[in-house]
Amino acid sequence: MKRAPYISIIVLFSIFLFSFLLPYFYGISPYKIDSNSILLPPSLNHIFGTDRLGRDLFARLMQGGQVSLIIGVVSAFIASFVGLIIGISAGFFKGIIDKSIVILIDLFLTFPTFFLLLALVSYVNASILVLIIVISITGWMGMARMIRSESFAISKMPFIKILKIAHVNPLKIILKYYAPLIAPIFFISFTFGVSGAILTESGLSFLGIGITPPQISWGTIISEGKEVIDIAWWLSFFPGFFIFLVTFSLINISDYMQTKTNAKESISV
């Protein structure tokens, strides 16, 4: 059995404090341009250095972290929730509803996700809300398939069959019996989804079609630094390192939760 990922939890908590709380105590604006401080390396005056306009990278990473984390958490929750509703509906009601949902999932899976994202973002001006909607639209299928499979297994349980025969309200059955059994899968999918959404946003911003100035995300900071990476390594390194820490910690937590869930299922069997 794997040990609880305390370090990963501490890292995530620290990054959230860094992004959402520390800006209130840090006196430098992420938008302040200083022509006398262009591309300065990390120092006591500028902990993570400065960019091509002399803006403090430490302050910009805090601001960019807010955008990246909000997009990651909100879009992953929406995608997971949509997948949860669709997956439960397929497994609970079966029949024509299940067949229709399977066709819908297969239809979305036919298109490569990232290229679908590129197509959607290309027709609208990217913003936090737009990216949340677009990433949510393209991220619910995996969750729906997992929940559908689990819902089929739950629907075969004797007491569930008895409740259906007794014409108990379907919503009551789902909330009282399905939800507790499916909750671990939901949280596992959600944590994976957060890391995936942050990477997706970063990839789109790196390509120049994600978050647009004056908004800042970790992806836009990396994109700004790619042109001067040979003389200013810190511009791409530090936001990339933050993305790595968040995604690695989330995957580690998800892996632990999945191990615990599988262990409980094996014991119950």
GIBEL-V881662 format. One record per residue. RES is the residue in one letter. PHI is phi in degrees with one decimal (none if undefined). OMEGA is omega in radians with two decimals (none if undefined). D_LAST is the distance of its C-alpha to the last C-alpha in Angstrom with 2 decimals. Layout:
[[RES/PHI/OMEGA/D_LAST] [RES/PHI/OMEGA/D_LAST]]
//
This chain:
[[M/none/-3.14/17.74] [K/-74.8/3.07/20.58] [R/-73.4/3.13/23.05] [A/-60.0/-3.06/23.68] [P/-80.1/-3.08/26.33] [Y/-62.2/-3.12/29.05] [I/-62.3/3.13/31.84] [S/-63.5/3.12/30.68] [I/-64.8/3.12/30.51] [I/-63.7/3.13/33.97] [V/-62.1/3.14/35.35] [L/-62.1/3.14/34.24] [F/-61.7/3.14/35.61] [S/-65.1/-3.14/38.83] [I/-68.2/3.08/39.31] [F/-66.1/3.07/38.92] [L/-64.3/3.12/41.51] [F/-59.1/-3.04/43.70] [S/-81.8/-2.97/43.67] [F/-107.4/-3.09/43.92] [L/-107.2/-3.06/45.56] [L/-59.9/3.13/47.77] [P/-55.9/3.14/50.00] [Y/-71.3/-3.10/51.47] [F/-110.2/-3.12/52.77] [Y/-97.4/-2.94/53.79] [G/-81.0/-3.07/57.38] [I/-98.2/3.12/57.59] [S/-77.6/3.10/57.01] [P/-71.4/-3.11/54.89] [Y/-106.5/-3.08/57.62] [K/-72.2/3.14/60.67] [I/-92.1/-3.14/62.68] [D/-134.8/-3.09/64.76] [S/-67.2/3.13/67.07] [N/-90.5/-3.08/67.77] [S/-129.2/-3.07/64.11] [I/-77.9/3.08/63.10] [L/51.6/3.05/60.42] [L/-80.5/3.10/60.62] [P/-71.3/3.11/58.06] [P/-53.6/-3.12/55.80] [S/-155.2/3.11/57.98] [L/-67.6/3.12/58.37] [N/-75.2/3.10/59.89] [H/-132.2/-2.96/57.20] [I/-55.7/3.14/53.98] [F/-108.0/-3.14/52.50] [G/85.1/-3.14/55.90] [T/-130.6/-3.13/57.38] [D/-100.7/-3.03/57.33] [R/-69.0/3.11/60.18] [L/-106.6/3.13/61.54] [G/79.4/-3.14/61.37] [R/-81.2/-3.08/58.43] [D/-70.4/-3.07/56.29] [L/-70.4/3.12/53.00] [F/-59.4/3.12/51.25] [A/-66.1/-3.12/52.04] [R/-69.3/3.10/51.08] [L/-67.6/3.08/47.66] [M/-65.4/3.13/47.00] [Q/-65.2/3.13/48.12] [G/-65.8/3.10/46.28] [G/-64.0/3.10/43.07] [Q/-60.0/-3.11/43.26] [V/-66.5/-3.10/43.52] [S/-62.8/-3.11/40.85] [L/-71.6/3.10/38.28] [I/-63.1/3.11/39.08] [I/-60.2/-3.11/38.75] [G/-62.8/-3.06/35.48] [V/-70.6/-3.06/33.76] [V/-67.7/-3.12/35.19] [S/-66.3/3.11/34.76] [A/-66.4/3.13/31.15] [F/-66.3/-3.13/30.37] [I/-62.7/-3.13/32.21] [A/-61.8/-3.14/30.61] [S/-66.7/-3.13/27.07] [F/-67.6/3.09/27.91] [V/-61.9/3.10/29.47] [G/-62.3/3.11/26.51] [L/-63.4/-3.11/24.21] [I/-62.1/-3.11/26.48] [I/-67.0/-3.13/26.90] [G/-64.9/3.11/23.27] [I/-65.3/3.13/22.21] [S/-60.1/3.14/25.27] [A/-65.6/-3.09/24.41] [G/-75.0/-3.09/20.84] [F/-82.9/-3.04/21.90] [F/-87.5/3.10/25.26] [K/56.7/3.07/24.82] [G/56.6/-3.07/27.93] [I/-64.9/3.12/31.04] [I/-65.6/3.12/29.74] [D/-62.5/-3.13/26.87] [K/-62.5/3.13/29.38] [S/-64.7/-3.13/31.88] [I/-67.6/3.10/29.50] [V/-61.1/3.11/28.43] [I/-62.8/3.14/32.17] [L/-63.9/3.12/32.86] [I/-62.4/3.13/30.24] [D/-61.7/3.14/31.56] [L/-63.9/3.13/35.07] [F/-69.0/-3.13/34.51] [L/-72.7/3.12/32.74] [T/-63.9/-3.12/35.77] [F/-90.9/3.04/37.89] [P/-58.1/-3.00/37.44] [T/-57.0/-3.05/36.37] [F/-66.6/3.12/38.99] [F/-69.3/3.05/41.80] [L/-65.3/3.07/40.86] [L/-61.4/3.13/41.11] [L/-59.2/-3.13/44.47] [A/-64.7/-3.10/45.72] [L/-67.9/-3.09/44.78] [V/-70.1/-3.10/46.18] [S/-65.5/-3.07/49.34] [Y/-96.8/-3.14/50.45] [V/-135.0/3.06/50.11] [N/-77.9/-3.05/51.23] [A/-66.5/3.03/48.23] [S/-147.6/-3.14/47.51] [I/-59.1/-3.12/44.57] [L/-63.5/-3.12/43.88] [V/-62.9/-3.14/44.36] [L/-66.0/3.09/42.03] [I/-61.0/-3.13/39.30] [I/-64.5/-3.09/39.65] [V/-65.2/3.14/39.87] [I/-66.6/3.11/36.89] [S/-65.9/-3.12/34.80] [I/-61.1/-3.05/35.91] [T/-99.5/-3.04/34.82] [G/-122.9/-3.03/31.56] [W/-93.4/-2.96/29.28] [M/-66.0/-3.13/28.17] [G/-62.4/3.10/25.37] [M/-62.2/-3.11/23.81] [A/-61.6/-3.13/24.29] [R/-66.8/3.13/22.57] [M/-65.3/-3.12/19.40] [I/-67.7/3.10/19.32] [R/-58.9/3.14/20.20] [S/-62.4/3.14/17.26] [E/-68.2/-3.14/14.82] [S/-64.6/3.08/16.93] [F/-61.5/3.14/16.62] [A/-65.0/3.14/12.82] [I/-67.4/-3.10/13.38] [S/-65.4/3.13/16.34] [K/-85.0/3.13/14.49] [M/-67.1/-3.07/12.70] [P/-55.0/-3.07/14.87] [F/-68.9/3.08/16.34] [I/-69.1/3.10/17.43] [K/-61.7/3.13/19.18] [I/-64.5/3.14/20.85] [L/-62.8/3.12/22.08] [K/-68.5/3.11/23.54] [I/-62.7/-3.14/25.22] [A/-77.6/3.11/26.66] [H/58.8/3.03/28.13] [V/-69.1/-3.13/26.80] [N/-51.2/-3.11/28.18] [P/-56.3/3.14/26.09] [L/-63.0/3.12/26.87] [K/-66.4/3.11/25.60] [I/-63.5/-3.10/22.24] [I/-64.1/-3.08/21.98] [L/-70.7/-3.03/23.13] [K/-86.5/-3.01/21.22] [Y/-117.6/-3.13/17.76] [Y/-71.8/-3.02/17.68] [A/-56.4/-3.14/19.45] [P/-63.4/-3.12/17.20] [L/-76.6/-3.08/14.10] [I/-92.5/-3.07/16.44] [A/-51.8/3.14/18.52] [P/-58.8/3.13/16.95] [I/-65.1/3.13/17.55] [F/-60.6/-3.09/20.97] [F/-69.5/3.07/22.00] [I/-64.1/3.13/20.98] [S/-63.1/-3.13/23.00] [F/-63.7/-3.13/25.75] [T/-64.6/3.04/26.30] [F/-62.4/-3.11/26.47] [G/-65.2/3.13/28.78] [V/-62.1/3.14/31.13] [S/-63.0/3.12/31.80] [G/-64.2/-3.13/32.24] [A/-67.8/3.11/34.63] [I/-64.6/3.10/36.68] [L/-65.0/3.13/37.04] [T/-63.9/3.11/38.01] [E/-60.4/-3.14/40.61] [S/-64.3/3.12/41.95] [G/-64.2/3.12/42.29] [L/-65.3/3.12/44.14] [S/-66.6/3.11/46.37] [F/-62.2/3.12/47.09] [L/-80.2/3.09/48.29] [G/89.8/-3.13/50.48] [I/-122.5/3.10/48.86] [G/-99.7/3.11/46.58] [I/-60.1/-3.10/47.81] [T/-109.3/3.11/51.61] [P/-56.7/0.13/54.16] [P/-84.2/3.08/54.88] [Q/-66.3/-3.08/51.13] [I/-126.4/2.95/49.39] [S/-138.0/3.11/45.94] [W/-60.3/3.14/44.74] [G/-65.3/3.13/44.99] [T/-68.1/3.12/48.62] [I/-65.8/3.07/49.58] [I/-61.7/-3.14/48.28] [S/-61.4/3.12/50.19] [E/-66.0/-3.07/53.35] [G/-85.4/-3.05/53.06] [K/-66.8/-3.10/52.64] [E/-78.4/-3.13/56.38] [V/-124.6/-3.04/57.42] [I/-64.1/-3.13/54.58] [D/-73.7/3.13/57.11] [I/-118.7/-3.13/59.07] [A/-140.9/-3.06/56.56] [W/-60.9/-3.03/53.16] [W/-65.9/-3.10/51.95] [L/-64.6/3.14/51.94] [S/-97.5/-3.06/49.03] [F/-66.7/-3.02/47.37] [F/-65.9/3.06/46.60] [P/-64.4/3.08/45.02] [G/-63.6/3.13/43.07] [F/-66.8/3.11/41.88] [F/-65.8/3.09/40.74] [I/-61.0/3.11/38.80] [F/-60.8/-3.12/37.18] [L/-60.4/-3.11/36.26] [V/-66.2/-3.08/34.65] [T/-66.6/3.13/32.69] [F/-64.1/-3.14/31.57] [S/-65.3/3.14/30.49] [L/-65.1/3.12/28.56] [I/-65.4/3.12/26.78] [N/-64.3/3.11/25.99] [I/-65.5/3.12/24.55] [S/-61.3/3.14/22.52] [D/-62.7/3.12/21.17] [Y/-65.5/3.13/20.17] [M/-62.2/3.13/18.49] [Q/-66.6/3.10/16.53] [T/-62.8/3.12/15.47] [K/-63.8/3.13/14.40] [T/-63.1/3.14/12.45] [N/-64.5/3.12/10.59] [A/-65.9/3.12/9.98] [K/-64.8/-3.14/8.64] [E/-66.7/3.13/6.20] [S/-67.7/3.10/5.13] [I/-67.8/-3.12/5.40] [S/-66.0/3.11/3.80] [V/-73.4/none/0.00]]
//
